[in-house]
C-alpha cells in the first residue's frame, strides 16, 4: 500500500533520487528540452518549477538557494540570465510534458519535457499565412465591385 507516500521514489534511495533530479534539472536548464520517462518527468517538474520561480527574482539570496539545489555554476548562470528573462511574465507552468512513443527495449512510457517559452516545433515561431485563392471568381463580381466614376478615380482627376 502507498499510505503516506506522497512522492514517487522512482525505485531509488533518497540520495540517488536527489542526484538524479539535480542532474536532470541541470540538463533541462542548459538544453531547454530533454527526453525521459513520464514518471521521472513528473518528479522533475515538481523539483524544477520552484527553482524557475525563484529565478525570477535575481538576488544573491535566491542565487544561493538555487545553487544549493543545482551545484552547477553554469546552470545557475544560464537560469538567471536567459531563462529568467523569458519566464518573467509567466505565473507558473514553466514546463511542458509531451508524451512520445514507448521505449523500444522495455516499453516504458517516454516523454519530452521542455521549458514552455523555448518551444520551437509546437508553434513557437508563428508563420504568416499567405492568402491563396481557391476556385474561380464569378464573372460579374470583379466588374461590379470596382467603381469607375471620375470622382472616385484619382488618376483621371489629375489629368
Number of C-alpha atoms within 10 A of each C-alpha: 4 5 5 6 8 7 8 12 15 13 8 11 10 11 9 13 17 15 14 15 22 19 14 21 23 22 14 20 22 17 13 18 19 18 18 20 17 19 15 20 24 14 16 20 19 13 17 23 17 13 20 23 18 19 23 20 14 12 11 9 11 17 19 13 14 23 17 11 18 21 15 14 13 13 20 23 15 14 22 20 14 11 21 18 12 15 20 14 9 12 8 12 13 19 22 18 20 13 15 14 10 13 13 9 6 7 9 14 15 21 22 16 24 22 22 19 15 18 14 10 7 9 8 11 10 8 7 6 6 6 6 6 7 6 6 6 9 8 8 8 9 9 10 9 8 8 10 11 9 10 10 10 11 10 9 11 9 6 5
